[in-house]
Amino acid sequence: MIGVPSEASRIVMRSLDPRIPLAHKIEPHEEASYSQLVIKKLLDEIATNGVYWSSGVINKERVAKLKKRKIIVYGGPVVTATEMRQLRDECKTDGVITEYPDLLSTI
């Protein structure tokens, strides 16, 4: 499940069933509200199984840090083959989110 990015929502979902894998989400329109300090804190402390972060928040170093903590990383939403290639090849995300699955055949 991907819940709203708050500890309160994760607590509620975990109380319903602690086996539910949870993910933290940052959408493109939210990027500006996440300072470098907030991102660093999330990288170090977030209690989640995965993240779905926008392409603008994801970079190679952040993905490596999350994966070191065994957190699955998805990037997106992807609208171009270049973005898909960058997330897959440079950043090494576990997956990408897109409304354009035909892009996969172009990379």
Backbone as a chain_set.jsonl record, in Angstrom:
{"seq": "MIGVPSEASRIVMRSLDPRIPLAHKIEPHEEASYSQLVIKKLLDEIATNGVYWSSGVINKERVAKLKKRKIIVYGGPVVTATEMRQLRDECKTDGVITEYPDLLSTI", "coords": {"N": [[0.853, -1.175, 0.0], [0.462, 2.234, -0.691], [0.621, 4.923, 1.203], [-0.466, 8.172, 2.42], [2.174, 10.537, 2.913], [2.869, 10.344, 5.87], [3.708, 9.751, 9.262], [1.601, 9.138, 10.908], [-0.338, 7.979, 9.187], [0.976, 5.633, 8.482], [1.127, 4.365, 10.954], [-1.589, 3.855, 11.468], [-2.215, 2.108, 9.323], [-0.429, 0.003, 9.849], [-1.483, -0.843, 12.276], [-3.825, -2.005, 11.453], [-3.017, -4.231, 9.992], [-0.057, -5.61, 10.521], [1.494, -6.914, 8.657], [1.215, -5.799, 6.188], [2.896, -4.529, 3.465], [4.328, -1.333, 3.26], [4.575, 1.829, 1.562], [6.254, 4.93, 1.004], [5.355, 8.042, -0.404], [6.273, 10.544, -2.736], [5.147, 12.954, -4.753], [5.527, 14.651, -7.975], [4.504, 17.335, -7.801], [4.893, 17.869, -5.157], [7.564, 18.03, -4.649], [8.985, 20.482, -4.203], [8.333, 21.134, -1.602], [9.849, 19.513, -0.041], [12.668, 19.807, 1.621], [16.293, 19.62, 1.425], [17.21, 18.806, 3.895], [14.966, 17.532, 4.981], [14.704, 15.396, 3.179], [17.135, 14.084, 3.703], [16.675, 13.282, 6.348], [14.514, 11.541, 5.942], [15.804, 9.574, 4.405], [17.476, 8.486, 6.328], [15.781, 7.721, 8.43], [13.134, 6.895, 7.792], [10.417, 4.691, 8.229], [9.523, 2.296, 6.433], [8.549, 0.011, 3.796], [8.987, 0.496, 1.166], [9.548, 3.074, -1.326], [7.944, 5.497, -3.337], [8.985, 7.726, -5.2], [9.217, 10.896, -6.845], [10.819, 11.548, -9.984], [12.459, 13.805, -9.819], [13.324, 13.85, -7.198], [14.707, 11.564, -6.81], [17.954, 10.191, -6.928], [21.109, 8.662, -7.792], [22.688, 8.274, -5.438], [20.808, 8.521, -3.365], [19.083, 6.39, -3.91], [20.855, 4.245, -3.536], [21.36, 4.503, -0.788], [18.808, 4.044, 0.301], [18.354, 1.419, -0.608], [20.363, 0.12, 0.763], [19.232, 0.081, 3.228], [17.374, -1.784, 2.755], [15.045, -0.963, 1.466], [12.617, -0.81, -0.98], [12.7, 0.822, -4.13], [10.853, 2.886, -6.188], [10.474, 4.921, -9.046], [9.041, 7.847, -10.552], [6.191, 9.709, -11.753], [6.958, 8.435, -14.967], [7.434, 9.859, -18.132], [8.909, 9.911, -20.403], [11.235, 8.1, -22.499], [13.863, 8.654, -21.92], [13.803, 9.461, -19.212], [12.966, 7.041, -18.097], [15.1, 5.358, -18.732], [17.14, 6.654, -17.3], [16.308, 6.346, -14.599], [16.342, 3.57, -14.432], [18.955, 2.732, -15.357], [20.973, 4.574, -14.454], [20.217, 5.451, -11.839], [19.41, 3.089, -10.692], [16.882, 2.158, -9.776], [14.293, 0.037, -8.392], [12.06, -0.175, -9.881], [9.846, 1.507, -12.212], [7.234, 3.924, -12.44], [4.68, 4.451, -14.687], [2.413, 5.827, -17.088], [2.679, 5.116, -19.591], [3.382, 2.419, -20.831], [4.403, 1.489, -23.236], [6.787, 2.765, -23.61], [8.793, 1.179, -22.618], [9.547, -0.585, -24.616], [11.116, 1.01, -26.168], [13.506, 1.388, -24.949]], "CA": [[0.0, 0.0, 0.0], [1.149, 3.516, -0.663], [-0.197, 5.833, 1.976], [0.0, 9.548, 2.446], [3.498, 10.545, 3.555], [2.888, 10.767, 7.267], [3.892, 8.658, 10.207], [0.27, 8.796, 11.425], [-1.009, 7.038, 8.28], [1.655, 4.342, 8.578], [0.718, 3.765, 12.235], [-2.953, 3.341, 11.291], [-2.193, 0.934, 8.45], [0.258, -1.088, 10.563], [-2.382, -1.353, 13.316], [-4.823, -2.844, 10.797], [-2.351, -5.49, 9.679], [1.372, -5.303, 10.493], [2.16, -7.594, 7.547], [1.021, -5.04, 4.945], [4.06, -3.722, 3.073], [3.947, 0.072, 3.065], [5.505, 2.656, 0.8], [6.168, 6.375, 1.168], [5.167, 8.62, -1.732], [6.476, 11.97, -3.004], [4.76, 13.225, -6.135], [6.244, 15.802, -8.539], [4.034, 18.638, -7.31], [5.289, 18.0, -3.758], [9.027, 18.077, -4.557], [9.482, 21.75, -3.665], [8.096, 21.222, -0.157], [10.797, 18.625, 0.632], [14.012, 20.385, 1.648], [17.383, 18.644, 1.475], [17.25, 18.307, 5.268], [13.86, 16.587, 5.133], [15.068, 14.208, 2.412], [18.184, 13.38, 4.45], [16.03, 12.644, 7.5], [13.763, 10.396, 5.419], [16.76, 8.539, 4.015], [18.052, 7.884, 7.532], [14.853, 7.299, 9.482], [11.793, 6.488, 7.39], [10.065, 3.309, 8.558], [8.643, 1.853, 5.363], [9.11, -1.076, 2.992], [9.315, 0.997, -0.155], [9.235, 4.47, -1.624], [7.567, 5.88, -4.694], [9.384, 9.132, -5.231], [9.271, 11.479, -8.178], [12.129, 11.534, -10.643], [13.25, 14.938, -9.363], [13.829, 13.592, -5.844], [15.558, 10.37, -6.853], [19.263, 10.193, -7.582], [21.857, 7.423, -7.566], [23.109, 8.17, -4.041], [19.628, 8.285, -2.517], [18.629, 5.015, -4.149], [21.811, 3.351, -2.88], [21.16, 4.585, 0.663], [17.552, 3.363, 0.609], [18.533, -0.012, -0.825], [21.192, -0.375, 1.866], [18.284, -0.148, 4.321], [16.437, -2.786, 2.237], [13.819, -0.289, 1.058], [12.388, -0.903, -2.42], [12.608, 2.174, -4.684], [10.191, 3.11, -7.47], [10.521, 6.307, -9.473], [8.038, 8.223, -11.54], [5.747, 9.071, -12.981], [7.851, 8.594, -16.105], [6.711, 10.166, -19.37], [9.815, 9.8, -21.555], [12.179, 6.99, -22.468], [15.079, 9.149, -21.264], [13.581, 9.357, -17.765], [12.916, 5.618, -17.742], [16.475, 4.87, -18.821], [17.911, 7.236, -16.194], [15.921, 5.691, -13.353], [16.754, 2.165, -14.478], [20.384, 2.5, -15.577], [21.837, 5.43, -13.634], [19.809, 5.471, -10.432], [19.241, 1.692, -10.269], [15.641, 1.928, -9.045], [13.721, -1.299, -8.53], [11.007, -0.103, -10.887], [9.362, 2.83, -12.572], [5.793, 4.067, -12.57], [4.375, 5.203, -15.902], [1.141, 5.588, -17.779], [3.101, 4.863, -20.958], [4.176, 1.191, -20.809], [5.05, 1.285, -24.522], [8.14, 3.318, -23.526], [9.73, 0.101, -22.313], [10.061, -1.167, -25.868], [12.039, 1.958, -26.804], [14.774, 1.473, -24.25]], "C": [[0.892, 1.229, 0.0], [0.22, 4.488, 0.031], [0.298, 7.259, 1.865], [1.291, 9.598, 3.25], [3.481, 11.096, 4.979], [3.048, 9.547, 8.155], [2.54, 8.201, 10.746], [-0.43, 7.782, 10.516], [-0.354, 5.664, 8.339], [1.275, 3.619, 9.87], [-0.668, 3.143, 12.107], [-2.931, 2.068, 10.448], [-1.504, -0.253, 9.126], [-0.648, -1.678, 11.648], [-3.461, -2.252, 12.712], [-4.263, -4.221, 10.462], [-0.859, -5.211, 9.545], [2.139, -5.974, 9.355], [2.034, -6.836, 6.227], [2.294, -4.264, 4.623], [3.604, -2.296, 2.757], [5.008, 0.806, 2.27], [5.217, 4.131, 1.083], [6.148, 6.995, -0.22], [5.495, 10.111, -1.733], [6.158, 12.173, -4.477], [5.463, 14.48, -6.641], [5.798, 17.15, -7.986], [4.399, 18.884, -5.846], [6.791, 18.203, -3.575], [9.532, 19.325, -3.843], [9.306, 21.842, -2.153], [9.048, 20.324, 0.647], [12.2, 19.215, 0.547], [15.054, 19.265, 1.674], [17.477, 18.008, 2.861], [16.155, 17.261, 5.496], [14.176, 15.289, 4.392], [16.126, 13.399, 3.155], [17.585, 12.636, 5.642], [15.231, 11.414, 7.05], [14.705, 9.249, 5.059], [17.291, 7.784, 5.227], [17.023, 7.211, 8.433], [13.52, 6.722, 9.038], [11.569, 5.002, 7.671], [9.029, 2.829, 7.544], [9.327, 0.741, 4.577], [9.573, -0.599, 1.619], [9.035, 2.481, -0.256], [8.831, 4.568, -3.083], [7.803, 7.38, -4.749], [9.478, 9.611, -6.657], [10.7, 11.497, -8.696], [13.032, 12.661, -10.162], [13.858, 14.754, -7.985], [14.837, 12.449, -5.852], [16.888, 10.679, -7.541], [19.993, 8.914, -7.161], [22.219, 7.219, -6.092], [21.933, 7.871, -3.12], [19.114, 6.867, -2.681], [19.554, 4.031, -3.434], [21.595, 3.339, -1.369], [19.876, 3.858, 1.073], [17.697, 1.848, 0.457], [19.407, -0.637, 0.268], [20.325, -0.676, 3.086], [17.2, -1.158, 3.932], [15.058, -2.198, 1.942], [13.733, -0.34, -0.465], [12.126, 0.502, -2.958], [11.962, 2.16, -6.071], [10.261, 4.595, -7.784], [9.438, 6.588, -10.489], [7.199, 9.387, -11.062], [6.661, 9.429, -14.148], [7.024, 8.856, -17.357], [7.605, 10.099, -20.607], [10.736, 8.593, -21.38], [13.47, 7.399, -21.766], [14.952, 9.057, -19.749], [13.609, 7.897, -17.317], [14.324, 5.03, -17.723], [17.309, 5.376, -17.655], [17.587, 6.542, -14.88], [16.408, 4.247, -13.302], [18.276, 2.014, -14.465], [21.295, 3.314, -14.662], [21.499, 5.341, -12.152], [19.63, 4.078, -9.85], [17.998, 1.474, -9.4], [15.166, 0.5, -9.275], [12.635, -1.331, -9.593], [10.638, 1.332, -11.173], [7.841, 2.79, -12.686], [5.54, 4.929, -13.8], [2.975, 4.882, -16.391], [1.406, 5.255, -19.242], [3.971, 3.593, -21.025], [4.882, 0.902, -22.137], [6.459, 1.877, -24.553], [9.174, 2.221, -23.312], [10.337, -0.482, -23.581], [11.056, -0.251, -26.553], [13.379, 2.035, -26.104], [15.464, 0.128, -24.284]], "O": [[1.952, 1.243, 0.626], [-0.84, 4.834, -0.491], [1.353, 7.521, 1.286], [1.488, 8.797, 4.164], [4.011, 12.173, 5.251], [2.58, 8.455, 7.831], [2.346, 7.014, 11.012], [-1.044, 6.833, 11.004], [-1.039, 4.644, 8.257], [1.12, 2.398, 9.876], [-0.897, 2.031, 12.582], [-3.552, 1.069, 10.81], [-1.954, -1.39, 8.987], [-0.591, -2.878, 11.914], [-3.959, -3.159, 13.381], [-4.936, -5.239, 10.624], [-0.434, -4.629, 8.547], [3.3, -5.646, 9.111], [2.684, -7.198, 5.247], [2.728, -3.431, 5.419], [2.606, -2.095, 2.064], [6.187, 0.452, 2.302], [4.082, 4.517, 1.362], [6.848, 6.527, -1.118], [5.058, 10.852, -0.853], [6.834, 11.62, -5.345], [5.943, 15.286, -5.844], [6.632, 18.018, -7.729], [4.229, 19.997, -5.349], [7.246, 18.511, -2.473], [10.405, 19.24, -2.979], [10.056, 22.557, -1.489], [9.05, 20.37, 1.877], [12.847, 19.126, -0.497], [14.725, 18.104, 1.917], [17.785, 16.823, 2.989], [16.392, 16.231, 6.127], [13.942, 14.202, 4.92], [16.032, 12.174, 3.233], [17.949, 11.491, 5.911], [15.27, 10.372, 7.704], [14.431, 8.091, 5.374], [17.528, 6.578, 5.156], [17.343, 6.244, 9.123], [12.831, 6.106, 9.851], [12.427, 4.167, 7.385], [7.823, 2.941, 7.764], [10.539, 0.554, 4.68], [10.437, -1.213, 0.993], [8.379, 3.07, 0.602], [9.311, 3.824, -3.938], [6.941, 8.183, -4.394], [9.779, 8.84, -7.568], [11.66, 11.466, -7.925], [14.249, 12.49, -10.101], [14.819, 15.441, -7.641], [15.716, 12.381, -4.993], [16.936, 11.333, -8.583], [19.536, 8.185, -6.281], [22.071, 6.118, -5.561], [22.05, 7.061, -2.201], [18.751, 6.216, -1.701], [19.084, 3.089, -2.797], [21.643, 2.28, -0.743], [19.858, 3.141, 2.074], [17.216, 1.086, 1.296], [19.205, -1.791, 0.646], [20.636, -1.567, 3.876], [16.237, -1.367, 4.669], [14.035, -2.854, 2.142], [14.676, 0.046, -1.156], [11.418, 1.288, -2.328], [12.452, 1.515, -6.997], [10.124, 5.431, -6.891], [8.975, 5.692, -11.195], [7.508, 9.985, -10.032], [7.082, 10.576, -14.296], [6.037, 8.168, -17.615], [7.119, 10.216, -21.732], [10.979, 8.132, -20.265], [14.098, 6.582, -21.093], [15.886, 8.625, -19.073], [14.2, 7.561, -16.291], [14.688, 4.295, -16.805], [18.096, 4.625, -17.08], [18.493, 6.187, -14.127], [16.834, 3.763, -12.253], [18.822, 1.259, -13.661], [22.285, 2.79, -14.15], [22.385, 5.177, -11.313], [19.693, 3.907, -8.633], [18.032, 0.721, -8.426], [15.58, -0.161, -10.227], [12.326, -2.389, -10.141], [11.059, 2.254, -10.474], [7.251, 1.753, -12.99], [6.117, 6.007, -13.94], [2.435, 3.806, -16.135], [0.474, 5.127, -20.036], [5.177, 3.691, -21.253], [5.856, 0.149, -22.163], [7.25, 1.53, -25.431], [10.307, 2.332, -23.779], [11.517, -0.831, -23.605], [11.78, -0.696, -27.444], [14.3, 2.678, -26.605], [16.561, -0.017, -23.745]]}, "num_chains": 1, "name": "protein.A"}
